[in-house]
Amino acid sequence: MTVSIPELPLLTLSDDELALIQVLRQDLLSDRWRLQLLDAYFGGEQLIRDLGISIPPQLRGLHTVIGWPRIGVESLEERLDLEAFRWADGSDASELSEIAAANDLFDESSLAHLDALTYGRGYLAVGSGDGDDAPPLITVESPLDMTLLWDARLRMGTAALRECQLDWLDSSINDRMVVLYLPDQTVYALPNEQGTGFDVVDRDIHDLGVVPVVRMANRQRTADRVGRSEITPEVMSITDAACRRLIGMEVAAEFFGAPQRYILGASESAFQDAEGNAKSAWETYIGRVLALERDEDGQVPAVGEFAAHDPTGMTKIIDLYARIMASQLSVAPHVLGYSSDNPASADAIRYADNRQVKKAERRIRRFGAAWQQTMRLALWVRHGEAPDKTKRIETVWRNPATPTLAAQVDAVTKLVTTGILPADSDVALEMAGLTEEQRQRVAADRRRSAGRAAGGSLMDRLAAINPQDPQAGSEPSEADLGVDGLG
């Protein structure tokens, strides 16, 4: 009689979990090549396709880099500065600040924004802390290592997978840990020794009812909720064309850097040394070619020079590519190195930045929603219950535009003097350009000033009650203070 021993569900993966891992891994691997191509253009490591016409075989290995894709992405990301989280109703947000500070979110947020702009999407994962009192763990994950199944109708994820390398723990280990995010739990697993499945390392049973992973998507469309990169096919094409022009300039510098000369009517001795040996081409070029003897008829050999190569034509083409690229990346042409004889005025530069400022404002709205959802998940993990839906979390961002400080303060002053904003409003300080830390310090200074004013008013009242010289040391009587005696 054979006795079947049931497998423990906490130590092994179920059939549904195995099938889900296979589907998610296939989706992750199918998109990795395109993401790595975008990363290559961002890092200037893309391979330029040689047309096989103007570049000789000896110089085909020359790698020329032009960093326009990186400049365009970083110039937009530099306008996305997350500063604080707060409740929309103005209630105490110390818990939100604690979670953000524990996870270093204000520095890590730039990584999430950069991934979303480069790859088209980034991921934010939420998990339990290391201890009972530890704040929830929020990590920024790369789309190279994570993917998400998305329900378009509910606008939420149904499952997520992260696959990470473990060689940072031990150089002898080359396995990849698989982390499966489900609505009720997060499963950590390693490939087994037989290579036929996975061994579960840990299960974080959170029972949230939702997948604790948020996708931060860029340039979404109704038929494409995954997101698109700022490095578009147009940007890649113009980058390749500009790199080929730079390679052409390098080839021209090799072949035509020194002007070519010609000699007519020279004798053979002009190309020989004192022993009668033929001189090299370079020795002939820099040596006796400048001092030739007359022939037997007394004629001096004719020496001329071909026109040197002029790179102006290629530089004009690169300037044209820079202007086209500026329109694609929504940046001012001078940001990409294009220069003209008439420099742009300050107003023209601000006008050129208007479109990028508008793009940054749209990204703030989209990315802000992802950060708000992430913080709600963190509170859910911490307290074990969903936060109150009537309380909305707000994200505080620095102004993506570049107005002058004088212009900001002038606008706030007009709002205060007309009575639209009270003088002690935190909104007025925010509009004036003060950061969250600076506004907190201003609030503390106002409280101290109010305390000193209240203390000074009390001393004035005491002095009015007791008109005697304060140096006499007399104290006011009970009748002066309005206190009845005991009898």
QUIKAZI-V257745 format. One record per pair of residues at least 4 apart in sequence whose C-alpha atoms are under 6 Angstrom apart, sorted by the first residue. I is the first residue (numbers start at 1). J is the second residue. D is the distance in whole Angstrom. If there is no record, write none. Layout:
BEGIN
i	j	d
I	J	D
I	J	D
END
This chain:
BEGIN
i	j	d
11	200	5
12	199	6
12	200	6
13	17	6
21	25	6
26	30	6
28	147	6
35	119	6
40	44	6
40	45	5
40	46	5
41	46	5
42	69	6
42	70	5
44	65	6
48	240	6
64	243	6
70	74	6
71	75	6
72	329	6
74	78	6
79	400	5
81	397	6
81	398	5
82	106	6
82	397	5
83	396	5
83	397	5
84	396	5
85	394	6
85	395	5
86	93	5
86	393	6
86	394	5
87	91	6
87	392	6
87	393	5
87	394	6
88	392	5
88	393	6
88	394	6
97	101	6
99	135	6
100	104	6
100	105	5
105	109	5
112	122	6
115	119	6
115	122	5
116	120	5
116	121	4
116	122	5
116	218	6
117	229	5
117	230	6
118	229	5
119	229	5
120	218	5
120	227	5
120	228	4
120	229	4
121	216	5
121	217	4
121	218	6
121	227	6
122	142	6
122	143	6
122	215	6
122	216	5
123	140	6
123	141	5
123	214	6
123	215	5
123	216	6
124	139	6
124	140	5
124	213	6
124	214	5
125	138	6
125	139	5
125	212	6
125	213	4
126	137	6
126	138	5
126	212	5
127	136	6
127	137	5
128	136	5
128	137	6
129	134	5
129	135	6
129	136	5
129	137	5
136	378	6
145	162	5
145	163	5
146	161	6
146	162	4
147	160	6
147	161	6
148	159	6
148	160	4
149	157	6
149	158	6
149	159	5
150	156	6
150	157	4
150	158	6
151	155	6
151	156	6
151	157	6
159	181	6
159	182	5
160	180	6
160	181	5
161	179	6
161	180	5
162	178	6
162	179	5
163	177	6
163	178	5
164	176	5
164	177	5
165	176	4
166	175	6
166	176	6
167	171	5
167	173	5
167	174	5
177	189	6
177	190	5
178	188	6
178	189	5
179	187	6
179	188	5
180	186	6
180	187	5
181	186	5
182	186	6
182	211	5
183	209	5
183	210	4
183	211	4
184	206	6
184	207	4
184	208	6
184	209	6
185	204	5
185	205	4
185	206	5
186	203	6
186	204	5
187	203	5
188	200	6
188	201	5
188	202	5
189	198	6
189	199	5
189	200	4
189	201	5
190	198	5
190	199	5
191	197	6
191	198	4
192	197	6
192	198	5
192	199	6
216	370	6
217	227	5
218	227	5
218	228	6
219	227	5
219	228	5
220	224	6
220	225	5
220	227	5
221	225	6
231	235	6
242	318	6
252	256	5
253	257	5
256	309	6
259	308	5
260	305	6
260	306	5
261	304	6
261	305	4
261	306	6
262	303	6
262	304	5
263	302	6
263	303	5
264	301	5
264	302	5
265	301	5
266	301	5
271	278	6
271	279	6
272	276	5
272	277	5
272	278	4
272	279	5
273	277	5
283	287	6
284	289	6
285	289	6
294	298	5
294	299	5
294	300	5
295	299	6
319	338	6
321	325	6
323	333	6
326	330	6
326	331	5
326	333	5
330	356	5
332	352	5
333	338	5
334	338	5
334	339	6
344	348	6
357	401	6
363	367	6
364	368	5
372	393	6
380	384	5
380	385	5
380	386	5
408	432	5
409	432	5
415	420	5
415	421	6
416	420	6
416	421	5
416	422	6
416	423	6
429	434	6
430	434	5
434	438	6
463	467	6
466	476	6
476	480	6
478	483	5
479	483	6
END
